[in-house]
Amino acid sequence: WLGVAFAVGLSGCDDVEALALATHLVRAAAQLRTPPPIWLLTRGAQPLAAEPSTEESESSATHAGLWGLARTVRMEYADKLLVTCFDLDPRLPCSFGPSLAASLLP
């Protein structure tokens, strides 16, 4: 595999369910001899400081816990797993799949 894009952070599922699924993914990847990079995708979980009034109204911290999980995984599996977070702008349309795949894959 070239990589695993975990897009549950883009869905409407709750934060506990998203964290549980991401934890299962990390555990499975850690058991592989050569694990693929993992990309955790969220939408509006990390508001920008540049435009506080606009960003605060459109951001959602529901899946911000995925960012905390990624930091923990980077520390615990520093020599084994590559986990990267991408927080997408909540103001942009949802039809970004092809352009996102082109950006992530070589």
One Martini backbone bead per residue (centre of mass of N, CA, C, O) as a GRO file, in nm:
protein
  106
    1TRP     BB    1   0.099   0.034   0.019
    2LEU     BB    2   0.105   0.387   0.004
    3GLY     BB    3  -0.159   0.439   0.188
    4VAL     BB    4  -0.372   0.576   0.459
    5ALA     BB    5  -0.697   0.716   0.452
    6PHE     BB    6  -0.858   0.871   0.726
    7ALA     BB    7  -1.208   0.984   0.684
    8VAL     BB    8  -1.385   0.999   0.949
    9GLY     BB    9  -1.329   1.311   1.010
   10LEU     BB   10  -1.552   1.385   0.770
   11SER     BB   11  -1.772   1.284   0.930
   12GLY     BB   12  -2.057   1.237   1.160
   13CYS     BB   13  -1.906   1.101   1.361
   14ASP     BB   14  -1.804   1.054   1.658
   15ASP     BB   15  -1.521   1.087   1.849
   16VAL     BB   16  -1.506   0.804   1.976
   17GLU     BB   17  -1.535   0.638   1.719
   18ALA     BB   18  -1.295   0.760   1.565
   19LEU     BB   19  -1.078   0.678   1.775
   20ALA     BB   20  -1.128   0.375   1.769
   21LEU     BB   21  -1.067   0.331   1.468
   22ALA     BB   22  -0.782   0.457   1.469
   23THR     BB   23  -0.662   0.261   1.676
   24HIS     BB   24  -0.696   0.007   1.505
   25LEU     BB   25  -0.521   0.102   1.272
   26VAL     BB   26  -0.257   0.139   1.430
   27ARG     BB   27  -0.231  -0.150   1.537
   28ALA     BB   28  -0.219  -0.285   1.260
   29ALA     BB   29   0.025  -0.127   1.146
   30ALA     BB   30   0.232  -0.207   1.376
   31GLN     BB   31   0.237  -0.523   1.273
   32LEU     BB   32   0.386  -0.443   1.036
   33ARG     BB   33   0.679  -0.444   0.873
   34THR     BB   34   0.559  -0.226   0.643
   35PRO     BB   35   0.414   0.047   0.701
   36PRO     BB   36   0.201   0.271   0.613
   37PRO     BB   37   0.098   0.562   0.576
   38ILE     BB   38  -0.095   0.792   0.779
   39TRP     BB   39  -0.401   0.974   0.711
   40LEU     BB   40  -0.562   1.227   0.892
   41LEU     BB   41  -0.891   1.341   0.839
   42THR     BB   42  -1.020   1.671   0.865
   43ARG     BB   43  -1.286   1.928   0.947
   44GLY     BB   44  -1.235   2.201   1.140
   45ALA     BB   45  -1.040   2.120   1.399
   46GLN     BB   46  -0.834   2.371   1.313
   47PRO     BB   47  -0.833   2.678   1.376
   48LEU     BB   48  -0.770   2.985   1.259
   49ALA     BB   49  -0.625   3.296   1.360
   50ALA     BB   50  -0.682   3.500   1.123
   51GLU     BB   51  -1.022   3.430   1.140
   52PRO     BB   52  -1.204   3.402   1.411
   53SER     BB   53  -1.506   3.453   1.340
   54THR     BB   54  -1.528   3.253   1.102
   55GLU     BB   55  -1.386   2.994   1.209
   56GLU     BB   56  -1.550   2.944   1.470
   57SER     BB   57  -1.827   2.896   1.318
   58GLU     BB   58  -1.695   2.647   1.120
   59SER     BB   59  -1.580   2.491   1.339
   60SER     BB   60  -1.479   2.152   1.472
   61ALA     BB   61  -1.384   1.956   1.762
   62THR     BB   62  -1.470   1.659   1.730
   63HIS     BB   63  -1.178   1.561   1.569
   64ALA     BB   64  -0.927   1.662   1.745
   65GLY     BB   65  -0.838   1.388   1.875
   66LEU     BB   66  -0.675   1.287   1.629
   67TRP     BB   67  -0.435   1.473   1.684
   68GLY     BB   68  -0.358   1.350   1.957
   69LEU     BB   69  -0.312   1.067   1.853
   70ALA     BB   70  -0.084   1.138   1.657
   71ARG     BB   71   0.116   1.238   1.871
   72THR     BB   72   0.131   0.971   2.025
   73VAL     BB   73   0.226   0.789   1.792
   74ARG     BB   74   0.488   0.946   1.730
   75MET     BB   75   0.612   0.867   2.010
   76GLU     BB   76   0.559   0.545   2.027
   77TYR     BB   77   0.625   0.513   1.683
   78ALA     BB   78   0.877   0.668   1.557
   79ASP     BB   79   1.021   0.402   1.405
   80LYS     BB   80   0.739   0.298   1.243
   81LEU     BB   81   0.535   0.548   1.215
   82LEU     BB   82   0.339   0.750   0.980
   83VAL     BB   83   0.168   1.045   1.091
   84THR     BB   84  -0.081   1.251   0.928
   85CYS     BB   85  -0.238   1.568   0.929
   86PHE     BB   86  -0.556   1.686   0.783
   87ASP     BB   87  -0.709   2.008   0.765
   88LEU     BB   88  -0.998   2.107   0.633
   89ASP     BB   89  -1.183   2.340   0.491
   90PRO     BB   90  -1.519   2.407   0.568
   91ARG     BB   91  -1.572   2.610   0.309
   92LEU     BB   92  -1.525   2.386   0.127
   93PRO     BB   93  -1.591   2.164  -0.088
   94CYS     BB   94  -1.633   1.801  -0.096
   95SER     BB   95  -1.486   1.776  -0.399
   96PHE     BB   96  -1.156   1.655  -0.322
   97GLY     BB   97  -1.052   1.367  -0.380
   98PRO     BB   98  -0.861   1.379  -0.633
   99SER     BB   99  -0.671   1.608  -0.525
  100LEU     BB  100  -0.584   1.464  -0.267
  101ALA     BB  101  -0.464   1.210  -0.392
  102ALA     BB  102  -0.251   1.364  -0.566
  103SER     BB  103  -0.104   1.485  -0.310
  104LEU     BB  104  -0.032   1.208  -0.154
  105LEU     BB  105   0.058   1.072  -0.411
  106PRO     BB  106   0.329   0.993  -0.630
   0.00000   0.00000   0.00000
